[in-house]
């Protein structure tokens, strides 16, 4: 499975990730940067401090990367114990 990891810098200069599974893996850098800028412009992801002041969670696009994830199920309630090869 491929995961799209969008990395942003917050207005407080911390790094924040937004990850998506089952994505189109044929997107180029310009398209992804444009999508990240649209996410920022929508301003729908916010946090509120103790004084009730809202600030955006995503500020500046840093990077976009595809991560390949291999899942190995060791135990599943639906299947019981999964046999593992002897070491």
N, C-alpha and C positions, 0 to 999 in steps of 0.2 A: 504494500500500500504506500502511496505517496502522500505526503503532507506538505501543504504550502505554509511556510512560516514567514509571516510579515513582521519585520522588526522595526519598531518606532522608538524615537527618543521623545520622552514626555517633556512638557514645559519645565518640569523640575529637574531635568537632565538625568533621568533614570531610563533604563531600557525596558520596553514592554513589548510582548509578542502577541500576535493574533494568528491563530493556527486554524487551518481548514483541512478536512480530510476529503478524499474522493474528488479531487480537483482536476481541471484541465491542465495538463503538464506541457502544453504547447504555447504558453503565454510568454511573450518576450519581455525584456527589461522595461521598455517604454510603456507597454500596456500595464505591467504590474506597478510601476511608479505612478502612473495615472490613477489606477485603482486605489492605491494607498493615499494619494492626495484627495481623492473623492471621499474616502472614509474619514479623513481628517476634516474636510469641509462640511460634512454632514453634522459633525459635532454631537453625535448621539451617545457616545461613550464618555461619561463624565464621572468624576468622584467629587464628593463634598467633604470639606474639612470640618473641624469642630465648630467653626464659626458660621457654618452653613454656606460657605462660598464654594461654588462649583468651579472645577477646572477640568480641562479635557484630559483623557487618558492617553491619547495618541497625538503627538505634536509634529514631529519631523520624520519623514521616511528615512530609514537607515539602510535596510536591505530586504530582499525577498529571496527565499531559497526553498528548493524542494528537498524534502527529507524522505529517504526511503526507510520504511518501518517494516521490519519482519516480526511478526507476532508468533511466539511459541507458547502454546497453551500447555501448562504443566498440570493444572487441575481445573475441572469444570464440573459444576454441580449437575449439569445435564448429562455428562458423560461419566461421572465418577472419576477415579484416578486414571490418568492417561499413562499408558506404558512408556517408559523411558528406556533407551538402550543402556545396557550395562557398560560401566566405565572400563 
